[in-house]
């Protein structure tokens, strides 16, 4: 960011844990009643006089996390260092990024994952379909819509890094306090539970009526 590079050299400040179990409903829905039941850890670190907060949420069917930078005034975001390290040999269903986000999902081998430029979400097959991991985003429109939808760059060792889409040709300009979208991994042992998951819905703000 324009105030600090939070990739290294940070100091621990504090941590805290909270949890909740809330119910809600939607007009357009998968279920008559949605359950938002999770544990959240807030981790606060600092670099110089600036702080970064990371919020981790754990659900029964996956995890989510986002970054939050307190403060005021103009904010410039140059890069994000988030990586997902998949087990060696992982393949799955994805499509190569395109500017209309209307690609056809096809099976991609682990070698394709190593050199990927995939749009999100991607569906990874873990240990020959023993588990499924859907890597996606939640609450993308936050920060007044200034944070672009991201995609995934692959590298050796099944390392998938968050990358800004090519149409994001300049640094992201917004204001502090700033928060990224949630980075999400839904993890299930079968595709039925994956389809029924409401994890991403739980991460989004309540419907405005």
C-alpha positions in Angstrom: 0.0 0.0 0.0 1.0 3.6 -0.1 1.6 3.6 3.7 3.5 0.3 4.1 4.5 -3.0 2.5 2.8 -5.5 4.7 4.5 -8.5 3.1 7.3 -8.8 5.7 8.9 -7.2 8.8 5.7 -6.9 10.8 5.3 -7.0 14.6 2.6 -8.8 16.5 0.1 -6.5 18.3 -2.8 -8.5 19.5 -5.3 -11.3 18.7 -8.9 -12.0 19.8 -11.5 -14.7 19.1 -15.3 -14.3 18.6 -18.1 -16.5 17.4 -21.8 -16.3 16.5 -24.7 -18.4 15.3 -27.3 -16.4 13.4 -30.2 -17.3 11.2 -31.5 -15.3 8.3 -33.7 -15.7 5.1 -33.6 -14.5 1.5 -36.3 -14.0 -1.1 -34.2 -15.9 -3.7 -32.7 -18.8 -1.8 -31.2 -22.3 -1.6 -32.8 -22.9 1.8 -35.7 -21.6 3.8 -33.4 -20.6 6.6 -29.7 -19.8 6.3 -27.3 -20.4 9.3 -24.3 -18.2 9.7 -22.3 -20.2 12.4 -18.6 -19.6 12.6 -15.5 -18.8 14.7 -13.5 -15.7 13.9 -10.0 -14.7 14.9 -8.8 -11.1 14.5 -5.0 -10.8 14.2 -3.5 -7.4 14.5 0.1 -6.7 13.3 2.0 -3.5 12.7 4.8 -2.1 10.6 6.1 1.2 11.8 3.2 3.3 12.9 0.7 1.5 10.6 -1.5 -1.5 11.4 -2.9 -4.4 9.4 -5.8 -6.5 10.7 -6.5 -10.0 9.3 -9.9 -11.6 10.0 -10.0 -15.4 9.7 -13.4 -17.2 9.7 -13.8 -20.9 10.1 -17.1 -22.6 9.1 -18.0 -26.3 9.1 -17.5 -26.4 5.3 -14.6 -24.0 4.7 -12.6 -20.9 5.6 -12.5 -17.3 4.7 -10.2 -14.4 5.5 -9.7 -10.7 4.5 -7.3 -7.9 5.2 -8.3 -4.6 6.9 -6.2 -1.4 7.1 -7.5 1.2 9.5 -6.9 4.9 9.1 -8.3 7.8 7.1 -7.5 9.6 3.8 -6.6 8.4 0.4 -5.4 4.8 -0.1 -3.5 3.2 -2.9 -3.2 -0.6 -3.2 -0.4 -1.8 -5.4 -0.4 -5.5 -4.9 -1.8 -8.5 -2.9 0.5 -11.4 -1.8 -2.2 -14.0 -0.9 -1.3 -17.5 -2.1 -3.1 -20.8 -1.9 -0.7 -23.8 -1.7 -2.5 -26.9 -3.1 -1.3 -30.5 -2.6 1.1 -31.7 -5.2 -0.6 -33.2 -8.2 -3.8 -31.2 -7.8 -5.9 -30.6 -10.9 -9.5 -29.4 -11.3 -12.0 -27.4 -13.2 -11.3 -23.9 -14.3 -11.0 -21.6 -17.4 -8.3 -19.3 -18.5 -9.0 -15.7 -17.7 -10.9 -13.7 -20.3 -12.2 -10.2 -20.1 -15.9 -11.1 -20.4 -15.6 -13.7 -17.6 -17.6 -16.2 -19.7 -15.1 -19.0 -20.2 -16.1 -22.7 -20.4 -15.0 -24.7 -17.4 -12.8 -27.6 -18.4 -10.7 -30.1 -16.5 -7.1 -28.7 -16.0 -4.2 -31.0 -15.1 -1.8 -30.2 -12.3 0.7 -28.9 -14.9 -1.9 -26.4 -16.1 -2.4 -25.3 -12.5 1.4 -24.6 -12.3 1.2 -22.2 -15.2 -2.4 -21.0 -14.7 -4.0 -17.6 -15.3 -7.4 -18.7 -14.1 -10.5 -16.6 -13.4 -12.1 -17.3 -10.0 -13.8 -19.5 -8.8 -11.8 -22.6 -9.5 -12.7 -26.1 -8.3 -9.7 -28.2 -7.2 -9.9 -32.0 -7.0 -7.8 -33.1 -3.9 -6.3 -36.6 -3.7 -8.2 -38.0 -6.7 -11.6 -36.6 -5.8 -11.4 -37.5 -2.1 -12.1 -33.8 -1.4 -13.1 -30.7 -3.3 -11.9 -27.2 -2.7 -13.7 -24.3 -4.3 -11.4 -21.2 -4.3 -13.5 -18.0 -4.7 -14.3 -14.6 -3.3 -17.0 -13.0 -1.1 -18.1 -9.4 -0.4 -16.3 -8.3 -3.6 -18.2 -5.1 -3.9 -16.9 -3.6 -0.6 -14.6 -0.6 -0.5 -17.1 1.3 -2.7 -16.5 -1.1 -5.6 -12.9 0.0 -6.1 -11.3 -3.4 -5.5 -11.3 -5.4 -8.7 -12.4 -9.0 -9.0 -9.2 -11.1 -8.8 -7.9 -14.1 -10.6 -5.2 -16.8 -9.9 -1.7 -17.1 -11.2 -0.1 -20.5 -10.9 3.5 -21.3 -10.2 5.6 -24.4 -9.5 4.7 -26.4 -6.4 0.9 -25.9 -6.9 1.2 -22.3 -5.6 -1.8 -20.2 -6.7 -1.4 -16.4 -6.1 -4.1 -13.8 -6.1 -3.6 -11.4 -9.0 -5.4 -8.3 -10.2 -7.2 -8.8 -13.5 -5.4 -7.4 -16.6 -8.0 -4.7 -17.0 -6.8 -3.2 -13.7 -4.0 -1.3 -15.4 -3.3 1.1 -12.5 -3.0 0.8 -8.7 -6.3 0.6 -6.9 -7.4 4.0 -5.6 -9.7 4.1 -2.6 -9.9 5.5 1.0 -8.9 4.3 4.5 -10.2 2.4 6.3 -9.8 -0.2 3.6 -10.7 -3.9 3.4 -10.3 -6.5 0.7 -12.9 -8.9 -0.4 -13.0 -12.2 1.5 -10.7 -14.9 0.2 -12.7 -18.1 0.4 -12.0 -21.9 0.3 -15.1 -24.1 0.5 -13.9 -27.7 1.4 -16.2 -30.7 1.1 -15.9 -34.5 0.6 -18.7 -34.5 -2.0 -20.2 -32.2 -4.7 -23.7 -32.3 -3.1 -22.5 -30.5 0.0 -20.5 -28.1 -2.2 -23.6 -27.1 -4.1 -25.6 -26.6 -0.9 -23.0 -24.5 0.8 -24.0 -21.0 1.8 -20.6 -19.9 3.0 -20.2 -17.1 0.5 -23.7 -15.8 1.2 -22.8 -15.6 4.9 -19.9 -13.3 4.1 -21.9 -10.8 2.2 -23.8 -7.9 3.9 -27.5 -8.2 4.7 -30.0 -7.6 1.9 -31.1 -4.0 1.7 -34.9 -3.9 1.3 
